[in-house]
Amino acid sequence: MKLLVTGGAGFIGSNFVRLALADALPGLEGCEIVVLDALTYSGNLANLDPVADNPRYRFVQGSINDVDLVDSLVAETDAVAHFAAESHVDRSVRDASPFIETNVAGTGVLLDAAVRHSLGRFLHVSTDEVYGSIETGSWPESHPLEPNSPYAASKASSDLLVRAWHRTHGLDTVITRCSNNYGRYQFPEKVIPLFVTNLIDGKHVPLYGDGLNVRDWLHVDDHCRGIALALAGGRSGEVYNIGGGTELSNYELTHLLLAATGRDESFIDRVQDRKGHDRRYSVDISKIRDELGYEPAVAFEEGLADTIQWYRDRRDWWEPLAAQARLG
């Protein structure tokens, strides 16, 4: 299989590429990968250093909004795994325009190219944030889209474009919606790497509001495995939730990180809550489990310990990015 991976130099995309080229993802053994990435602030070519010399890998710097470039790349591929996205909620609150341009318009460019070249499969990586907020229970894939942040609204919009191109043009599409990811190579503006790197350096961490917002945590390797299962075996036109099965409040997560880094509550700075901050996310993963055999395999305690140790060991990777993340 020849696979085009958009946003493959980002956190989740680069993990997917490294695992795929190591033949560690089901159904993708032996695949050839072309990565398309614009290398904006969160795209980092160093994330792909471990596979730079792999003969099955090629990197192309460019935007998914570049119609001619996208057309030429899609023409040479069998399937697309579409990770490219602006993804940080706080940035979307301050300025939504890059999110609309990349997440909505860029997805449209890819879909048009996929139709022109009769692409074999288009997998779109989305998020549980498109569902909104849920007090109890878990969302099935059939739940209405009720996004509350500009970021989530842009992802919901791209989901609807993918659905429309499937229904209108018969394009073979699959959408995955994941819960909060964590793991190695995550840009240090997201909560776990931000808090870990701050605490390692003896700096305080900002906790929004009362800290009781709840998220389900998913190790990036489990997410990539779920994506691979959906790419290789998911039913055309379907949506699959991918979750990790570990729900924690931000307060609970913060205390785990404090304990792991030898810090105490004095390192917490209570800050004003984010505008429109969703209270709780929780996805029902029974569909992908029953149809494709997915189960999260990385225990949260082990995954978190490994992640923290990686950031301790890889100051060379995150330190150049940290100032930019904190200013962003």
Secondary structure, DSSP 8 states (H G I E B T S, - for coil): -EEEEETTTSHHHHHHHHHHHTT-STT-TT-EEEEEE---TT--GGGGGGGTT-TTEEEEE--TT-HHHHHHHHTT-SEEEE------HHHHHH--HHHIIIIIIIHHHHHHHHHHTT-SEEEEEEEGGGG---SSS-B-TTS-----SHHHHHHHHHHHHHHHHHHHH---EEEEEE-EEE-TT--TTSHHHHHHHHHHTT--EEEETTS--EEEEEEHHHHHHHHHHHHHH--TTEEEEE--SEEEEHHHHHHHHHHHHT--GGGEEEE---TT---B--B--HHHHHHH-----S-HHHHHHHHHHHHHH-HHHHHHHHHHHHH-
